[in-house]
Amino acid sequence: MDRRKFIKLCSFAGLGVVSLGVPGGIRSARADSPKLWVFVNASGGWDPTMLCDPKGDEKNSEGYNVNNFKLDQVASAGAITYPDIGNNKAFFERFKDIATVINGIDCETNGHDSGQRNTFSGRLNMNTPALPALIAVALNPELPMSFVTNGGYDETDGVIASTRLSGGGGALNGIIHPNLVYVDQNDFAASPKFLEEASMDLIRKARDERLLSLQKAQNLPRQQDAMSLLYTSRVGMGDMKKIQEHLDAIKAKIDFGKYGSGQGLAQQAYVAIAAYKAGLTQTVNLSAGGFDTHSNHDNNQQNAQDALRSGIIALYDIAEAANCAQDMFVVVGSDFGRTPMYNPGQGKDHWSVSSMLMLSPHIKGNRVLGATDDTFRYKKIDLASFAVDGPSVLKMGHIHKWLRKFAGIDEHPLVRRYPISVKGDLDLA
């Protein structure tokens, strides 16, 4: 592979990370802080009343039913209520002890783009980096794949390079194994090579010596930066081989077939956890779709939610197989909610009230914060105590102010470029 193709390939992979501002960032002082942040994007606008804020089929104060499932199907796992439909029971029974449900959030919008931006950055402003991008640049900008994304809201505004992956690791094979003509997933040793390993070793040695010589000869900062980028890319390329070891170890323990419609998320999580275990990744975006259910809502929304929940179960199965579930902080959200009433096509349209889930042993679990009324409109709360009928409207900005502080990045110079303007503070710990 010639140098130009090599640099181009590394660039496409998101290697050779370049961050703006203060090199190295500011590390969190908390010794017990999460080491891997996972953001799950339920793209399209989910219906929390079929997940964690159920209403049932009884007529509400405005004379209509929010849901079609029976009121006696509303069940509980600890403090968390949910409709006993699909795989909700298996999900909440497993995660209740580490789950925080936040209901009654005012999204301030019912547009897809602005909704995703607000849910995953805490701001409606254009070009605001997603929170995983800010965490990555503030805590570990030097990692070759510090921010890994599989879609959803992954704006970076140039503060850090993102590494976009697809499930299963196939897209990485050409980078992890650059000397293979093609990769036989079942037998790497049998994959045909461009060159013998002895020849490759000579090429690597000559390349490194030439790069060192060029670096010593450069005096202009721009040229020195270019050389540093090339060096970082080459180091990252070698480090990425470590991913394969963890992919193999995880694959030996996990039966991906059991996740059914959640296999897409499972494959995304598979690569992300391997990258984290290889020491290359700080934050991850996982993405699931199918939530924009303007027609046949009950069936389509339940299918999308079942896949989402199965995918999150897979994420934790994979993390436990890799012995890192205790390292994770998982945030699950969507563009906005769905209307409390059905449209003529038995669908539900966009609604600016929603919920968010957090799963982690690093904060209290088994709790529900915030609330909505029987028409699925938010209730005001006391931001300090979460008591209902308080003076404040809970917004995504409040949640993100706390997340930034909890992650230890709120005072980082790059993070402060994107202030959150809501009044009042939460304490979710």
N, C-alpha and C positions, 0 to 999 in steps of 0.2 A: 504494500500500500504506500503510495507516494505521500509526501508531507502535506500537500494541499488537500488531498482527499482525507487524510488523517485529521487535520484540523477541522475540516468541514463536518466530518462525522462526529467529532467530539462536540462541536457547536450544536449540531442537531440534537445530540443526547443531553444537552444542558450541562456538559462538563466545562471545566475551566470557569468557575463561578467568579463573576465580577460584581462586587457590591459597591454602592455609593456611600459616602460619609465616612464614619470612623471605622477603620479596619479592626476586625476582631469583635466589635460590638461590646455590649455590656452583659455579662453573665448574671443569671439569677443567683441571688444569695441563698436561696432556700435549698438545703441539701436534699430535701425530700420532694422537690419539684418533679413534675412529669418529665420524662426524657424523650418521649415520643408523643407528638400531638397529631391526632387523626380527626379530620373534618369530613363528615359524610354529607354529601349534597343530594337531597331528595328533590331532583330538579322537576319543576313544573307546577308546584304548589300542592302540598298534601292536605289531607283532611284530618286535623287533630281529633275530631269527634269520633273517628274510627280507630284512634290510636290511644290517646292518653287523656282526652277530655270528653268522654262520652255523654250523650244526652238521652238517647233512647227514642222510642216511637210515640211517647205520649205527647199530646198537644201542649205547646208552651203558652206563655202569656199572650202571644200574638196569634194563637190559633192554628199553628201548624207544627208538624213533627220535624225535628232536625235530622233524625236518623230513621231508618226502616227496621233496624234490629230491635228486639223487644227490650223493654226496660229491665226485665229480670235477667237479661244476658249481660248486664253490667256487673263485672266481677272486680275483685281487688287482689293485689299482691302487696302485702304490707300496707303502706299508706297510699299506694298508687292504684287508681281505678282505671279500668280499661274495658272495652267490649270483648266478650268471650267469643270472638270470631277469628277465622284464620289461625295464624300461629301466635296471636297476642299472648295467650296464656303461657306458652313455653318461653316466650321472650321475657315477659316481665317476671315470671317466677325465677328465671335464671339471673336476671340483672337487678332485681329490686334493691338489693343491699348496696349497690354502687350507683344507683340511678337517681338523678335529680330531674324531675319534670318541671318545666316552667311553662305555665299556661297564661292566657290572656295578654299576650304581647301585642302591642300596637305596631304593626309593620310600617305604617305611614305611607303605604303604597300598595297597589295591586297590579303593578306592571312587572313582568318577568325580570327584565334586566335590572331595574332598580331594586326589586325585591331580593334577588340573589345578592346584589351588592350590599344591601343593608343587613341581610341575615349573616353574611360571612365577613363583613368588615366593620359593621356598626355605624356606617355612614351611607347617606344617599348620594354623596358627591361623586361625580364621575372620576375615573382613574384612581380610585382609592385602592391600595393593595389589600388583598385578602389577608385576614389575620394570620394564616399559616405562612404567608410570605414575610410578614413583619416579624413573626417569631423566629423564622429561619435566619433572617438577616441580622437580627439583634443577638441571637444566641450562638449560632454556628454558621456564619457566612462562608467559612473556608471549606466546608464539606463539599465534595464533588456533586452530590445530589441532595443538597440540604432541603429543598422544597420539591417534593415529588407530587405530580398531579395527574389524575385520570379524567379531568374535566370538571364541570361545575364552575363555580366562581373562583378563578385562579389568576386574577389581575395582579401584576407585580409593580406596575408603574416604573419599571426599570431598577427597583432597589436591589433585586437579586434575580439570578437566572432560575427559571423553573425547569424541571425535567419532566416532560410529558411521556407517560408510559401507557402501554396497553396491557391487558391481563395476560398472565401466564409467563411473561418473561421472554417471549419470542422476539420482540423488537430489540432486546438487549444482546441477543446471541452474536450478532455481527460485531459488536463492540467488545463483548467479553472474550470472544474467540476470533480475533482478526485474521489468524493464519489458516482458518478452515474455509474450504470452498463452500461448504454448506454444513449445517449442524445436524447430526443425527442425535435427536433428543434422548434416544434410548441407549446410545453407545458413542460417547464423545471420542473414544479412542479409535473408533472405526471411521470417523469423519475424515474425508480426504483433505490433505493440507496443500497449501500453495508451495511451501518450502519446508525442508527438514528443520528440526529444532536447532541443530548446530548452526545452520545458516541464519536462522532467526536470531540466535544469541549474538552472532557477529554483527548483524544489522543493528540490534539494540545497543550494543557496546559502541559502535561507530557513531550512531545517532546521538547518544548521550554525550560522548566526547565532543562532537561537533557543536551541540547545543551549549555546553559549558564554555567552549571557546568563543562562540558568538556572544554569549552573555557578557563575558569579560571584555569584549571589544566594543560594546555599546556604551555610549555616554549619554545619549538623549533619553529623557524619561519615557517618551512614547515608545521608543524601540525597546527599552528595558521592560516596560509593561507587557509588550507583545511577546517578548521572550518568556516572561513569567507566566503568561497565559498558556503558552505552548507547553511549558514545563508542568504546570498544574494539570493540563489536559492529559499529558502522558502518565503522570502519577495516578490520576483518577482512572485512567484506562486499566492500569495494572490492578488498582484496588477493586475495580468492578468484578474481577475474577473471583473475589471472595464471595460475591453474591451467589455464585453457582453452588458453592458448598452448602449454603443455607437453604437454597431452593431444593437441593437434593434431600437435605435432612428433613425439611418440612414435608416434602412430597411423600416420604417414606411413612409418615405418621397420619396423613390426612386423606380421607376419601372424599374428593370434591363432588362426586356424584350425589351425595346425600343432601346437598344444599339446594337441589332442584332449581327453581327460578332465581335463586340467589347466587348461582355459580359465577355470574359476571362480577359481582362485588367480591366474591371469594377469590377469584383470580387476581383482581386488583390488590386485595389485601395480601395475598401470597407473595407478590413481588415486593410490595412496600415493606412488609415485615422482614423479608430477606435483606433488603437494602439497609434497613435499620440495624439488623444484627451484624451486617458487614461493616458497620461504623460509618456509613455514607450519608445517612438521612436523619433529619430533625423533625420535619413536618410532612404530612401526607394529605392529599385530597382524594377521597373516594367518591364516585358519582353513580347514582342510579336514576333512571328516568321513568316515564309512564304515569306521572301524577297529575297531568293537566286534563282532568276528567270532565269535560264539558258535556259528555253524553255517557249513558250507561254507567253512571258514577259508582254505584255500589260494587259492581263486579270488577270494573277496571281499577278502581282505587284499592280494593282489597288485594287484587293481584299484585299491584305495584308495592303495596305495603308488606305483603307476605315476602316478596323478593328482597325488600329492604331489610326486614327483620332477619331473614335467613342469612343475608350477607353479613350482617353485624354479628350474628352468632358464629359465622365462619371466621370473621376477623378475630374473635376471641379464642376460638378453637386453635387457629393458626398461631396466635400470640402465645397461648399456653403451651403449644407444641414446641415453640421456640424459646420458652421460658422468659417471656418479656411482657406478659399481660399486666403485671404490676407496674410497668413503666409508662403505661398509656393514659392519656386523657382524650376521650372521644366526645366530640360535639356533633350532634345530628340536628339538621335544620332543613328548611325548604323556603321557596320564594315567598310564600304567604300561605294563608289557609283557603278553604273553600266556603262558599256561601252556606248559611244555615238552611236555606230553602232549596228545593229542587227546581230546575228549569223544565220546560215542556218535554225535553228529550231525556228526562230522568237523569240529567247531569247536574253538576254544581259548578258555578263560575268562580271568578277570583274574589277573594275576601281578605281584607287587610288586618285580620286578627289571626294569630298563629301561636304555635308552641315550639319549644326547643327541648331536646334531651341532652343530658350530659352523663356520661358513664366513666367513672374513675374511682379508684380507692383513695385518691388524693384529696377528695372532699367528702362531706357527709352524703350518705345515700338514703334511700327509702323515704323520699319526701316529694311533695308537690308544692310548688310555690306559684303564686299568682292564681287568677281565676277568671272564668267567664260566667255570664248569666245564662238563663235557659234559652235565650235567642242567640247564643254564641257571640255576644259582644263583651269586650273586656270590662272587668271591674277595676276601679282604681284601688291602689294599695298603699300601704305605708312602706316606703323603700327600706327602712331600717329593720322593721319587724316582719314584713310581708303580710301584716294584718289586712284583711279585705275591708273595703269602704274607707280607705285612707285618702290622702290628698293627691296622689301622683298616678300618672299613667305610665305603666311599664313599657319601655321601648328597647329595641335592639341595642341602641347606644348604651343604655345602662349595663346591659349584659357584657358588651364588649369592653367598656371601661374597666369592669371587674376582671375580665379575662386577661386584659393587658397587664393589669397590676399583678394578678396571680402568677402570670408567666414571668414576671420580673422585667418587662420590656417597656413599661409606661414612660420611663424617663430617657429612653434611648433617643438620640438626636433624630434619627430617621423616623421613628414612630411619632415623635412630636410634630413632624411635618403634617400629620393627618389627625388633627385634634377632633375629639368627640365632644359635641357641644351640649349634651343633655345635662340637666341639673339634677343633683342628688347622686348618691352612691349606694351600691349594693355590697353586701358581704355574703358570698355564696359558699365560702369555705366551711 
